[in-house]
Amino acid sequence: MTAKLVFLTLVVVTVVAACGRRQPAPPIPANLVQLCGDPGLAGIVLPAIEISGNACGIQRPVEVHFVSGVALSTKTVLNCDTARSLREWVDGGAQPAVRSLRARITNLQIGSSYACRTRNSQPGAKISEHAKGNAIDIVGFTLDTGERVSVLDGWRSKKFGPALRAMYSAACGTFSTTLGPDSDRFHQDNIHFDNANYRGGTYCR
């Protein structure tokens, strides 16, 4: 083998290795603690959120930073029931859904968690489950291949649509409510999960 051929072979091997390289899971900072008695949840325990005069607030809020090693894109404030449901969904729904892509999720893009507002921020609407720490909106995720997937662009795509729909389906029953882009105009760019107390069971749309 000539020196030139050896050089070209090394270049090709290096490029292939770089393209196929997986991103390692982000390290969990030492200042975070286990949350809600669940070893898969890491973050910060917060003082009670009490807002007088309306139905907003969380008695025992937590700020979730990592779920089973998956980093959340922003500080995510929830109650423990919803945080545990999120961990169950990540392990049993989200990660299995991307196996067809031969990848793992390293980061979840969060649209909204706790927020003192009405449903869909509409005037005169009922108080949102977000206002109780019962809800979270997922707008996308990052894979260990480096690919970033958004609900808005990926839901109807051939490559990522099946994985996103599998994630949606896996949430039905894990959460009380699951709303995706096919539900209404307010959820075109996110999948909404909440743990509202329904007498008739779960609601998935």
Phi and psi in degrees as a GROMACS rama.xvg file:
@    title "Ramachandran Plot"
@    xaxis  label "Phi"
@    yaxis  label "Psi"
@TYPE xy
-74.8766  162.862  THR-2
-61.9081  -36.8614  ALA-3
-65.2859  -41.6701  LYS-4
-67.6196  -39.0282  LEU-5
-60.5536  -43.7442  VAL-6
-61.1319  -46.456  PHE-7
-64.0494  -37.6069  LEU-8
-63.1524  -42.481  THR-9
-64.3462  -38.5711  LEU-10
-63.5801  -46.3242  VAL-11
-62.1396  -45.4314  VAL-12
-61.5471  -41.1831  VAL-13
-64.6135  -43.9068  THR-14
-64.119  -45.0298  VAL-15
-61.453  -42.4068  VAL-16
-63.9216  -39.876  ALA-17
-67.4851  -40.7048  ALA-18
-67.9139  -32.0863  CYS-19
-93.6673  4.04024  GLY-20
-69.8753  133.232  ARG-21
-91.2852  141.7  ARG-22
-78.7229  132.094  GLN-23
-69.7683  156.197  PRO-24
-63.829  140.303  ALA-25
-66.1999  142.014  PRO-26
-67.9828  144.032  PRO-27
-89.2071  120.152  ILE-28
-57.1444  146.338  PRO-29
-69.1777  -18.3978  ALA-30
-82.0318  -4.19334  ASN-31
-90.0694  155.235  LEU-32
-125.234  163.341  VAL-33
-67.4807  139.547  GLN-34
-113.903  146.272  LEU-35
58.3347  24.6947  CYS-36
68.2059  17.7693  GLY-37
-115.873  116.047  ASP-38
-64.2252  -13.6342  PRO-39
-87.0467  -3.70326  GLY-40
-112.817  126.975  LEU-41
-130.418  138.242  ALA-42
173.281  -140.017  GLY-43
-131.079  135.819  ILE-44
-82.8282  128.148  VAL-45
-105.052  156.75  LEU-46
-69.9164  161.692  PRO-47
-56.388  141.153  ALA-48
-102.476  108.145  ILE-49
-123.338  123.299  GLU-50
-123.42  110.204  ILE-51
-71.7628  147.861  SER-52
96.3101  -5.85719  GLY-53
-153.388  -172.644  ASN-54
-93.5656  9.46132  ALA-55
-76.7461  157.906  CYS-56
126.1  161.17  GLY-57
-137.639  126.097  ILE-58
-68.4127  -41.778  GLN-59
-129.86  74.2815  ARG-60
-79.346  152.228  PRO-61
-130.027  149.599  VAL-62
-107.124  105.193  GLU-63
-86.5788  128.047  VAL-64
-109.378  -34.2976  HIS-65
-135.932  140.184  PHE-66
-126.808  109.702  VAL-67
50.3824  42.8842  SER-68
83.8911  -8.05909  GLY-69
-86.4507  124.619  VAL-70
-77.4289  142.965  ALA-71
-97.1541  142.697  LEU-72
-68.8594  -21.7105  SER-73
-148.282  164.269  THR-74
-61.025  121.442  LYS-75
-115.646  108.919  THR-76
-98.7422  122.668  VAL-77
-142.118  171.125  LEU-78
-89.691  169.056  ASN-79
-67.1923  -35.5861  CYS-80
-59.5715  -44.0832  ASP-81
-72.8997  -36.1928  THR-82
-62.6126  -41.6771  ALA-83
-67.8562  -36.5716  ARG-84
-63.7232  -38.313  SER-85
-62.6825  -43.5986  LEU-86
-63.4172  -41.6238  ARG-87
-61.8641  -40.1015  GLU-88
-68.9997  -41.3963  TRP-89
-59.4667  -47.5329  VAL-90
-71.9644  -43.0227  ASP-91
-98.5618  -11.1281  GLY-92
-126.808  -56.0055  GLY-93
-68.4807  -51.7072  ALA-94
-64.367  -45.5003  GLN-95
-59.9804  -30.2597  PRO-96
-67.3118  -26.0947  ALA-97
-97.461  5.10717  VAL-98
-62.8893  -31.489  ARG-99
-64.4755  -20.5682  SER-100
-92.0547  1.12632  LEU-101
55.3285  48.6571  ARG-102
-148.114  171.188  ALA-103
-129.564  150.331  ARG-104
-79.9929  131.028  ILE-105
-110.016  -20.1102  THR-106
-148.532  135.777  ASN-107
-106.093  130.325  LEU-108
-89.0881  116.216  GLN-109
-98.7267  129.313  ILE-110
-88.1357  -43.1103  GLY-111
-159.637  144.717  SER-112
-128.138  -116.049  SER-113
-67.2215  131.072  TYR-114
-158.1  128.462  ALA-115
-81.555  93.7753  CYS-116
-158.385  173.348  ARG-117
-86.0221  173.213  THR-118
-60.6527  126.707  ARG-119
55.9037  20.4536  ASN-120
57.9985  30.9065  SER-121
-92.1953  132.824  GLN-122
-59.1011  133.669  PRO-123
81.9788  -4.69312  GLY-124
-77.1969  166.185  ALA-125
-64.9497  160.208  LYS-126
-63.4111  138.566  ILE-127
-76.8796  152.437  SER-128
-65.9234  -21.303  GLU-129
-61.0631  -31.6299  HIS-130
-73.353  -7.23245  ALA-131
-114.252  3.20602  LYS-132
76.463  15.2254  GLY-133
-91.9816  -3.43623  ASN-134
-136.072  153.701  ALA-135
-148.382  142.817  ILE-136
-114.156  128.319  ASP-137
-103.168  123.483  ILE-138
-105.785  -8.79437  VAL-139
168.934  -172.292  GLY-140
-159.069  162.936  PHE-141
-115.461  136.999  THR-142
-97.2712  162.292  LEU-143
-71.7991  -3.62969  ASP-144
-83.1589  -8.0843  THR-145
95.8996  -8.68583  GLY-146
-74.7475  137.951  GLU-147
-108.756  129.574  ARG-148
-119.543  128.067  VAL-149
-107.625  147.802  SER-150
-62.4986  -40.6297  VAL-151
-59.0136  -47.3988  LEU-152
-89.6183  -25.83  ASP-153
-93.066  -20.7538  GLY-154
-56.751  -40.5829  TRP-155
-106.826  14.2995  ARG-156
-86.8181  153.553  SER-157
-69.5172  -35.3041  LYS-158
-76.9148  -48.6884  LYS-159
-104.25  -15.1753  PHE-160
-56.0772  -47.8242  GLY-161
-59.1947  -40.0171  PRO-162
-66.8407  -42.9102  ALA-163
-64.5409  -39.2903  LEU-164
-69.6459  -33.7423  ARG-165
-66.3946  -37.71  ALA-166
-62.3318  -44.9378  MET-167
-59.0892  -49.4822  TYR-168
-62.2709  -37.9903  SER-169
-67.2932  -23.1995  ALA-170
-78.5141  -22.0443  ALA-171
-67.5575  112.37  CYS-172
106.556  -37.171  GLY-173
-69.2062  -41.351  THR-174
-110.559  159.222  PHE-175
-71.3914  -36.4666  SER-176
-126.762  135.434  THR-177
-134.582  121.225  THR-178
-125.466  126.926  LEU-179
-117.223  -173.835  GLY-180
-59.6937  -19.9666  PRO-181
-84.7177  -1.4181  ASP-182
-83.4362  -49.6753  SER-183
-167.127  -179.749  ASP-184
-71.757  -16.4787  ARG-185
-82.4636  -10.8045  PHE-186
-123.225  30.4161  HIS-187
-68.5206  -26.8271  GLN-188
-114.582  13.6882  ASP-189
-155.743  161.354  ASN-190
-111.337  122.488  ILE-191
-98.6635  130.911  HIS-192
-121.773  138.347  PHE-193
-150.917  167.684  ASP-194
-117.112  47.6517  ASN-195
-62.3945  149.069  ALA-196
-89.125  100.47  ASN-197
-102.777  135.526  TYR-198
-70.1816  -31.5195  ARG-199
-90.7323  12.253  GLY-200
96.5142  -151.924  GLY-201
-82.9139  158.46  THR-202
-129.287  116.345  TYR-203
-127.488  127.571  CYS-204
